[in-house]
Amino acid sequence: MTIRVVTDSTSDLPRDVADEFGIAVIPQKVIFGDEELRENIDISGDEFYRRVSRSPSLPTTSQASAGEFKDLYESVADGADGIVSIHVSAALSGTVNSARSGADQADIGCGVEVVDSKMAGMGTGLIAIAAARTAQAGGAMQEVIDAAQDAVSRCETYVLLDTLEYLQKGGRIGKAQAMVATLLSIKPLIILREGIVDELGKERTHKKGLARLRRTTEEFGPLEDLSVNYTTTPDEAFNFAAGLQHLLPEGKQPFTAQIGPAVGTYTGPKALGISLLRRQ
């Protein structure tokens, strides 16, 4: 039994991790004016943050089209008994709808199941990894789907932001809320609940925000999987991950992953986040 796993680049899966688990990744797009760039192909995370820091206005984002999904499904379907396609929250993006339309159009000899991760970033990535592990172990189509859905139910993603400016400009929160946070120099923490951005808390300093991230992660423990996610502070992310390794099974390492352009458009620089799977 050969089941292929597909996700989109908002999963922020590092390239070597996607390759290790045989996960196909379709790129999303960021748009600066008339310039449309495929995430992690035409523009890297580091290039994006350098550019956005100089830009007077934020870029916009766009999901892969149904035609692009059709082409991807046709390219991975050879020899496959099924495809499980796991994507960013349908409440945040039209990606799930594009994937379903692409599956309907694809001329392939196997079924495609599209799964709404109700997550973004490495939350989606960890769910894709859970599905891929089952696929690599020889799981049948329904077993891989079940593994993905089970991971959805156990996944958490939350982020410490430097500012709410990017969420506000991207239309994810109101202007008044962002202004109050800026005036008070608050470091906001957000969490994804049922696929929607919600408030986790507020702290006065970045240091206190990191302590809140740590406490929250420990409250969710013990963990099956963990990723520390960053935009522009990799050293901070690696150090933070090392301090959380004790929450994982013995011998297992946390992932560290850069938050890519599509998600980074809304988090902005200096953000640090956690994605995890609670242990069964």
N, C-alpha and C positions, 0 to 999 in steps of 0.2 A: 504494500500500500504506500503510495507516494502522494503526500499532500503538500502543496506549496503554500507558503505564508507570505502575504504581501502587506506592506504598510506604506504610509506616506512620510515625507521628510520632516513633518512636524513632530514625529516621534523622537527626533534628535538622536537616533541610534548612531553611535560611532561606526564608521565604515567597517572596521575590523570585526566589530560585534555582529553587524548585519551579515557579513560574510561567514563568520563562524557558525551562525545558526541558519544560514541559507535563506535569509529574509530578503525579498525583493522590495526596494524602496522607490516609490514614485515621487519625483520632486514637486514641491509646491513653488510658488513664485512670489517674489517681492517686486514692487513696481515703483521706480523713482521717475516721476513724470511720465515720459513716453518710453522709458527703458524698462523692459520686463526681463527679470533675471531669475533663472532657476536656482533654487536653494541648493547650496553645496556643490553646484556644478559651475554656474556662471559667477557665483559670488560665495566666498567662504564666510564663516561666522566672524572671524577677525576683521576681514575687509568690510563686512556689513557694519560692525560697530564703529569702525573708524569713519566710515562714510556718514552714518546717521548722526554722529556727534558733530559733523560739520554742516549738515543739511538744515536749512531753515524750516523745512516741513518734513513730516514723517512720510515714509513710503506707505503704500497700501499693499495688501496681500491678496493672492488669488489661488484658489485650489486648482489642481490638475483637472483638465477637461474630461468629459465622458469619452471622447475619442482617444485621449492619451491612456486612460484606463483600459479601453478596449485593446489598444496595441500592446500594453503591458501584459494583460491576461493572455493574449494570444502568444506572446513570446515565452511565457513561463508554463504554459499548459502542456507542452510536449512531454509525453510520458507521465503526466500527472493524473491522479484519480480524483482530484478536487483542489480547489483553491479557497483558502480562508483569508479574507482581506480585512485588516483591522485598522481603524482610522480615528482621527481626531474627533472629539465630541461634535455631534450633529447640532448641538445648541450653539456652537462657536463657529462652525464652518459648514459650507455646502459640500465638503469632500465626500461624506457618506452617500449623498444623493448622486454625485458624479460617478462614484464607484458602482453604484447599483445600475445606473444608466449604461455605463461601460460594460458591465457584466451582461446586460440584456443584449447589447450589440455584438458582443464577442462571438466569433465563429470558432468554438472550441468543443471538444468532446467530453468535458467534465463540468461539474457544477461549481458555482462560485457562491460562497456565503460571505456577506459583508457584515462586519461587526462594528457597532458603535462603541468605542472604548469609554465614552463619557469622560475622557481625559485629554490632556495635551502634553507635549514634550515627552520626557522619558516615562511618564505614566503610561502613555500609549505604547512606548517602546518595551516596557517590562511585560505588558500584556502580550505583545507580539512574540517576545522571547518565550513566555510560558507556552504559547501555542506551538511555537517552533520546536521546543523541547519534546513535546508530545508527538509532533510530526516526525522528528528525527528518531524517536523510539519506535516508529512503525505504527503509530496510532491511525485509526480509520478517520474518515471525514468527521463524523459526529463526535468522536473523542477529541479531535483538535478544536472543534467548535466549542465543546463543553469546557475544555481547558481555558480557552479564551474568555468565555463568559464567567467562569469561576474566578479568573484573575481580575476581571472587571469588578466583581463584587468585593474583592480584597485589596483593591488598589487605592492609594491616596497620593495626591500631589499638592504641594503647597510651596509658596515662594515668598522670600523676604525681598521687598523692592526698595530701591533707593528713593523712588518718587512714584506718585500716581500719575504723573504727567502723560506717560506713554499710553496707559490704559484709558485715560480720559480722551486723548486725541484720537485714539483708535475706536472710540465709541463704546467702550466696554463698561464705563462708569460715568456718572454725571460730573459736570464741570465744578459745581459747588463742592462736592466731596473732595475732589483733587485740590482745589484751592485751600480748603481748610487744612488738609494734611500738609501742604507746602508751607503755609503760614506758621503752623505749629512745629515745623521741622520734624514731623512724625515719619518713622520708618514703618510703612504698612506691611502687613503680612496677609496674603490672600490664599484661598484654598478652593479647589474645584469640588463642588457638591452637585451630584447628578448632572455633571457636565457643564455647570454654570459657575462663573467666577463669583466667589463670596468672600466676605471678610473673615479672616482668622483672628486678627488682633492688630494692635498698634504698639510700637515701642518708641521711646524717645531717642535711642541711639542704635547704631548698627550693631554694636557689641551686645546690647540687650536683645536685639532682634535675633542674633545668632543663638543666644542662650534659649530663647523661645523656640527656635527651630529644633534645637537639641532636645529640649524637654518634650516637645510634641512627638518627635520621632521615637523617643524612649517610651512614651505612653502607648504607641502603636505596637511596640515589640511584644514578643519576639517576631523576627521578620524572616521571610523567605528570600526576598530580594530587596536591594536598595541601590538607588542612584543619587549621587549629589550632583546638582546641575548648576552651571554658572554661565554668565554672559561674558564678563571681562576679567574675572579674578580666578584663574585656574589654580594658583598656589593655595588660595584660601579654600577652594573646593577640595583639593587633595588632602589638605590638613584636616578639614572637617570630616571627610570620609573616613580617615584613619581613626578618628575618635568615636566612630559609630560602628566599627567592624564587629564589636562584641555582641551586637544585636542579631548578627547573622549566624547560621550554622557554622560550626568549626571548620576552618579551612576555606571558607567562602569570602571573596573580596567584594566590596561595594564597587559599582560602576561609578565613573565620573564622566560627565558628558556636557559639552557646550550647548547651551540653548541657542538654537539656530536662528537665522534671520526671520522666518515666518512667525515664530513665537516671540522672539526678541523684539519685534516691532512693538509689542504690547508691554513687555516687561521693562525694556530699556537696559542701559548699562548698569553694572555693579549689583545685579540681582543674583541671589543664591537661592536655590530651591532643592526640595527633596521629593523624590518619587519612591514609593515603596510598595511591596506586597506583604500584607500580613500573613503570618504562617497559618496554614490550615489547622 
